[in-house]
């Protein structure tokens, strides 16, 4: 249960042991001091109002500050969580995703590959060099003439700068390093570009989002736009925002990427998923990131 401040008048003190002086207005009313007594009462009412406002502010803070995770009509999955899971995400000592952040910090400094360098060797202190990186991905990559997401950018750096082998998609090492980099932008708003050369890939992602799929003949938009906030098999359907990825999901009992979530949704509607890291999923990732524009990075988020 959230802690509450113990106020002086809430102490378990015996009433019979108290010896209180008369309030000022009681002492003055009988001696021509009625106006002074009224002013004193008004002052006390103002003090009480301030105390009540302070307590209300504490209650709002204890509620998980869900207001911080909504922008216009866009709501993070955080706002659909129980208070218990909100507290779990907010507590950096309890959030299980922080284990991957710690591992990512080790990998950031680890020298690997034939170039004899590390991520830190090129980028230095991640708290400054990686601040603001996560909100911009996926983005258009002139070198490959298509979109690239954060996981793919990490593997490119390993191949081209460190002369090291790429991490397999969804491997613990890639998840850890991706989470560590994204963690540096926690609190910053998602801000992807969908114009210019990124526009056709954005359109392809939107088309996939709206395409009916699988034996259930459902599209992403059916669940996450038409029925967001309603219940499905005892669970609440969210808007499907991805500002918290990689996430620790209770269903998986581990950390997972955005593409793992896409594949899980495809399987749920009895549809064959695309390979993790495929162009189709990167295009979809851009569209879904744009849907959550302005929402803060929560990495590593906790979800059901």
C-alpha positions, 0 to 999 in steps of 0.5 A: 500500500502507498505510504501516507504522511502521519499527521499530528492530529492522527496520532492515537493519543487519549482524549482525556490526557489532553489539556488544550487552551480555548481557541482564540475566537472562543476566548474573544467572543465574550469580550467584544472580539467577535470580528477577530474570532471570525478572522481566526476561523477564516485563517484556519479554514484556509490552512485546512484547505491547503492541507487537503490540497496537499493530501490530494496531490499525494493521492494523485502521485500515488495513483501512478501519475497516469496523466503523464502517459497520455497525449491528446487521445493517445494513451500509453499501455501504462494507463491500462495497467493495474496500480500494482503493475504501474508501481512495478514499472516505476520502481527501478529497484523492482522493475525486472527490465532493469536487469537488461539495462545493467547487462546492456551497460556491460555490453556498451563497454565491452571490447568486441570484434577485430577492430578492438573497440567497444560502443563506448569507444565511439560514442563515449558516455551513453547518458549524453550521446544516446539521449534522444536516439530512441524517439527517432527510430525507425527512420529512413536509411540512405545507405540501404534506401529503406527504413532501419530500426534501433536493433538493426542500427546496433548490428550495423555498428557492430559489423561496420565499426567493431568488425564484430558479428551481429547479434541474432534478433531477439537474443538477450544481448541485442535486447539488452543493448537496445534496452540500455540505449533506449533507457537513456531517452526515458521520458522524451517524446516519440518523434519519428519522421514520416515525410520525405523518403520515409513516406512510402514506407510509412504508407506500407506500414499503415496498409499492413496495420489496416489489413485483415489477416488470419483465420479470424479476419482481423486487422490491428485497427479492429482491436487497438482503435475500435475496441481499445479500453474494452475487455477481451477474455477478462483483459483490457485491450490497449491502444497498442502503443510501442513507446515502452519497448523493449518491454518486460511482459508477464505473459512471456516472463522475459523481455521482448521486442516490438517485433516479438509483439507484432508476431504474437498478435499475428499468431493470436488472429491465426495468421502466419507472422513475418520474420523478426526484423523483416521490412514488413515489421519495420514499416509497421513499427514506423506507423505504430510509432507515429500513432504514439507520437508525443508519448514518452519513452518508458523503456523498459516498460512492464506489461501484462 
